[in-house]
Amino acid sequence: MTLGFDTARWTGLEGLVLVAAAVGVFTREPAPLLLAGLGVVFLGYIRIAAVPDVNLAVERELSDTTPDADDDVEVTLTVTNEGTRTLFDLRVVDGVPPALAVSGDPARLGTALRPGATATTTYTVTAIRGEHTWGETVVVARDPSGAVERRETIHTETTMRCEPELAATADLPLRGLTSKYAGRVETDVSGAGLEFASIREYRHGDPIRRIDWNRRARTGELATVQFREERAATVVLVVDTRSDAHVAPESDAETAVERSVDAASIAFSALLDSGDRVGVAGFGPNECWLEPSSGADHRARARRLFATHPAFAPTPPKEAFFPAIAVKRLRRRLSSDAQVIFCSPLTDDYAVSVARRLEAYGHAVTVVSPDPTVTRTIGARLARLERDLRLRELRRSGIRVVDWRAEPLAVALARAESGWSQ
C-alpha cells in the first residue's frame, strides 16, 4: 500500500515571501527583494517537487526463531533500494509484535539510499511465551526539501515461536474426586493399593497374596487384607483469559494472564508426571479446549497450545465475550469425575461466580490466583481489598485458594496447603 501527501513543512512560507517583497518595495532596499525572489524560486520548486516511486526490498532475520522465554533475540532488518533514483530522506519503522519489548537500539532506521544501495539496522527483543508474527514495515520517503512524502507498507513474513518447557517446578495436591484409573490420589475405597485399610472374611477367588497368613496361624481362619486404593484424577486447567484478567502491577510487568498461563504450564507437567489425566481450557473470547489425556504426545500438544493458541496471547482480546454461554459450554465438556484448577486474578466478582458455580455442579475446584494488585494509591489499595474479600468468599464456600503473590508458585502452594483441611 502506497500513500503520498504534502507534509505541510513549509506552510506560511508564501506569507513571508510577500512580506519580504512589500518591505523591499516600500524601503527600496535590494536585500528584501532578493530574499523574496529566492523565496519565489523555492516555492516554485516545492510546487513541482515529487518523491520518486519507492521500490524497496526488505529482509528480516532473527538470531533465533524458537528461543526460550526471557532470551534476547537479535533482529536484523536490511533495506535495499531496487529503484533507479536516489531516496534522499528514507525512514523505516519495523512492525514489531505488540507483545515483544524492544531493548537497546530502536526498531527503526533513517538514511539516504542510492539505487542498488543497502542499509541495515539491528535491534533486540526479549522473547516471551507465544507465537509472534511481525507486522508490516512502514517506509516513509521524502523529497530533498521535505515538502512531500510517500508512505508505503511492506510485508515480510517473519514468525518467532517461544514454547514453554512444561517443567514441574511445583507439586500440586489434588482433592478427593478421582477417576477409575489407578494413580496417586488416596481414596476411601478398599481394594488394591499400598496403604492398609481393613481386614474382612476370605471370599472365594481372593488373591492368595492378600490372605492374612498371620491370622490364619493364630486362629485357623482365613481373612483377606484390604488396602486403600489410589486412583488417578481427571483435571482440567481453566485459564481466565478475559480482558479483565489482563492486568499487571507495572506497565512493563507480566500480566495476570501471563502468570496464569505459567501456573497452568507448571501444573500440567506436574499432574501429567504423577499419572493424572489433564486437560486445558480457556475462559475468554477465544475458545480453547484440550481434552484430558496423558502421555508424551499429549504433553507435546499442550506445549504447542500454550505457545500458539490465540486464547493465551499476551495482549488483551478484542472480540466480544458472552460469559454465560462460555460457562455452559465448559460444563458440557467437563466429565462428571473432573476437578478444575481455575487460574484467575479474581479482578471482578464474575470470576468468583464461575468458581462457585463449577463447585456447585460437583467439580472439586481449586483456584490459583496471581496477585496483580499494588498499594501505591488509594484506588490500588481499594482494588487489593476487594480482591482479598473475593478470596475470603471462596474459602468460606469450601473452595481451595492459592494466593500467588511475588514468590515462586511452589512457595505459594506450600503456604496455601498448610491451611487446607480437605
N, C-alpha and C positions, 0 to 999 in steps of 0.2 A: 504494500500500500504506500502511495506517494502523495504528499501534500506540499504545495508551495504557497507562500504568502509573504506579505510585506511585514517586516519586523517592527516598523514604526520607530526605528532607531533615530532617524533624522527628522522626526516631527518638530515643527517650529522653525526649521532652517529657512523656509520661504519668508517668514516674518523678519528674521534677522537680515536677510538679503535686502528686503525692501527698506528696512530702517537704515542700513548702511548706504543704500543708494540715495535716500532722502537727505541724509546728513551730508553726503558729498555734493548734492545739488545746491543745498542751501548755504553750505560753507565754502563751496567752490574749491574744496581740497581734493587732490587726486587720490590720496590713500583710501578714503572710504569708497570712492568709486571703483578703485582697483579691487578692493575686497569684495564689493558687490558683484563685480564681473566674475571673479573666481567662484563666488557662490553660485552664480547662474550656471557656470560650466559644470560645477559639481552636481547641481540639481538636474541638469540635463543627463549627466551620466547615471544618476540614480533612476531616472525615468526609463532608461533603456537597459539598465543592468538586469542580468538574468543569471541564474545559477545553472551550470551545466547539468545534464542528466547524471544522476548518481548510479553508477554501476559498480557495486562493491561485492566482493566475496568475503564472507565472514566464516571463520572457523573457530571452534571452541574445543579445547582439550582439557580433560580432568586428569589430575595425577593419580586418582583412584576412583573408580566408578562404583565400587562396593566397599566403602570404608566402614569401620566400626563407629559406634556413637562417640561423639566428642573428638573424633580425629579431625585434624586440619587437612583440608583438600585444596590444593593449588589449582586455580583455573587460569588457563592461558587463552586470551582472546586475540586472534590475528585478523586484521582487516587489510584487504588488498584492493587497490584501485584498478579495476579492469576496464575503465573508460579511456577516452582519448584526450581528455582535458584535465588540467590540474584542479584539484579541490583545495582552495586556499584556506578555508576555515571549516574543518570537519570535526564534529563532536559525536562520540559514540557512547551510548549507555546500555549496558548489558541487562538482560531480563532475568535477574537472579530470582529463584523461587522465593516466595514471601516468607517461608518458614526458616530459611537459612540466614544466619548472621554473617556479614562480611567484616573481616578484620584486616588491619593493615591498609594497603592502598585501596582506593575506591574502585568499584566496578565500572569505570568509565575511562574514556580516552579523548584527548583533544590534540589535534595535529593538522598538518597540511600534507597532502599526498599528490605526488606527480603520477602520471599514467604508468602503471606497472609497479609502483612502489608499494611497500608493505609496512604496516605499523603494528606493534604488539604491545599489549598490556597484560599484567598478571595481578590477580588478587586472590585472597584466601577466604574460604568459607568453612564454618565449623559444622561437621556432619551431625545430624540428629536422626532419630528413627523415622523411617518412612521412605517413600519413593518420591523423588523430587525432579520435576521436569522444568528446564529453563524455558522462559517465555521468549517473546520476540525481542531482538536487539533493535533499539531505536537509534537511527542515524540522522543527524542534522548537518546539512551543508549550507554554507553562506557564501555570497559573492565577496570579493575583497573589501568592499565598503561596509558590509554587514547590513545592507538595506533590505535585501530579500534573502529568503532561505527556502530550502527544500527539505522536507522531513519524510523519512522512509522507514519502514519496519521490515526487518529481515529475520526470517525464522530459520534457526539451525537446531536440528533435533539433538538434544542432549539430556540424558537421564542419569541420575545417581540414586542408587538403592542402598539404604542402610538398614539391615535386618537385625533385630535383637538377638542376643545369644541364647535366650531362654535358659539361663543358668539358675539353678535352685540355690539361692542365697538365703533362703528362709524356709523353715518347716511350718506349714500351715495346718494347725489342728482342725479337725472336722467334727461336726456334730453327729449324732447317732443315726441319722437317716441313711440307709445303705441300700445297695442293690443285691441281686442274687449271686454276684461274683465274689470269689474269695479275695480278701485284701487285708488292710491293716486296721480298720475301724472295729473296735470291740463292740459286741452286741450282747443282748440278754438272752440270745438263742443258744440252747445247748446243742452240741454236736461235735464235729471235728474241729480241733483248734489246738492251741498251745496252753491256754490258761485253764486251770481246773475250775469246773462249775458245780458238779454234783455226782452222786452215785445212785444208780437205780437197779432194779432187778434185771437179771440177764434175760434177753429175749432171743429166740431162735434166729440166727442169721447175724447176730452182732459180731463184729471183727474180733478175732482172738487176741489181737494186740491191745484191745481196750478192756479186757477182763481184769478185774482186780484180784490177782492171784494171792496177795497177802490175806485178803478177806477169805478167800477160798481155803487157805491153810488154817486160818483161825476158827472159822465157823462151818466149813464144809459147804457153804452156799456160793453160788455163782452170782457175781454182780458186775455191772458194766460201768466204767468211768466215763462221765460226760465232761467235755471241755467247752469253754466259751468260744463260739465261732467268731472269726474275724472276717469281715466282708469288705469288699471294695465299695467305694462311694461313687455316685454319679454326680459330678459337679459342673455347673455352668457358671462361667465368669462373665458377669454382665458389667459393661463399662458405660458409665454415663458420659455421652458424647454431645449432649445438647449445648447450645450456645451459652446457657447459664453456667455450664461447667468449665468453660474456657476462661478461667480467671487465674491470676498469679499475684504473689505479694509484691513483685517488682516488674517493671516493664520488660526487663531482659531475663527474667527468671522463667523456669519451666512452668507451664500452665498446669492446673489440676488435672486436665485430661491427659497430658503427657505423663504425669506421675501415676495416674490411674492405670494407664497402659503399661507402665513399668511394673506396677504391682501385679497386674494380671499376667504379665510375662513371667514374673518370678513364681507366682502361684501355679501357673500352668505347668512349668517344668517340675516344681516340687511335687505336685499331685501326680503327674504322669510317672515320675520316678518311684512313687510309692505304690503304683499299681492301680490307681484310680482312673476312672473314665472321665475325661474332661472335655468340655465344650466352651465355646466363646460366643458372646452376643454383644451387639452394640445397642445402647438405648439412646437413639437420636434420629435425626432426619435420614441419614444414610443407613439403610437396612443392612445388618450384618448378622450372619448365623453360621456357626461351625458345629455340626452335630457332635455330641460327646462320643469319644472313642479313645483308643490308646495305640501305642506302637510308634515306631520311628517315622513312618510315613505321616502319621497324624501330627507328630511334632514338627515335621517339615512344613505341612500345610499351615499350621498355626503360626510358624515363624514368618511365612510369606504374608499371611493375613495381617498380622500386627504391623508389618512393614509397608504394605502396599494398599490395604483397603481404605477407600475414602472416608469411612466412618471414623478411622483413627488418625486422620490428618491433623497436623499440629495447628492448623488455622481453624477458626470457628466456621461452622456450616452456614450456608446462606439459604438452604432450602427450607420450605415450610415444614413444620413438625406437628403431628397430631398425637399427643402422648397417650390418650385413652386407647386409640387404635393400636399403638405400639405395645401397650401393656397386654391387651387381649391377644395380640399375635405372639408375644413371648409366652404367655400362659399356655397357648395351644401347643407350643413346641416343647415345653418342659414335660418330661416324663414324671409320673407320679412319685418316683423314688429320687428325683433330682433335688439336690440342695443348691443354693445360689450364693455366690460371693459377689456382692454388689459393690463396685468401686465407684464412689461418687464423693465430691467435696461437700455435698449437702448444703449448697448455697441457697436453696429455696425449700419450701415446705413440700413441693411435689415429689422431690427425691425421697423424703421421709414416707410419703404416701405410697410410693412404689414398693419400698422395702416392706412396709407393714402389710400391704395387700398380698404380696408374694408369700409372706409368712402365714397370713390367714388362709391362703389356698393350700397350705400343707407342705410348703417347701421351706426347709430349715435355711434361714437367711443369716449370713454374716456380712456386715458392712465394713469395708476398708475405705476410710475417708482421709485423703490427703488434705492437710490444713493449708488453705491459701490465704488466711487472714493475717493482718498485722495490727499494731496498736498505736500507730503514729498520730492518727487523727481521731476525733470524736466519732466520725462516721465509721472508721475502720474498727474501732473498739465496739461499736454497736453491732457491726456485722459479725464480729467474733462472738459476742454474747448470744446473738440469735442462733449461730451455728452450735454453740455449746448447749443451748436449750433443745435443739433438734437431736443432738447426741443423747441427751438425757431422756428424751421422749422415746427414742428407740430402745434404750436399755430398759426402761420401765415396761416396754412391750415384750420383753424377753428376747430381744434380738442382740446377738453379739456385735460389738462395735470395736473396731481398731482405729483409734485416733492417731493418724500418722502425721507427725509434725516434721521437724527438720532432720531427725535422726534416721539411721538406716531402718528399712522395713522390719528386719529381724528384731531390732530393739523395741519397736512399737508393738510387734506381735507378742513378745515376751511380757511387756508391761500390761497389755490387754488381757493376756491369758491368765495372769495371776489374779485377775478379778472376776473371771468367768466361773460360774458354778454349775454349768451344764455343758 
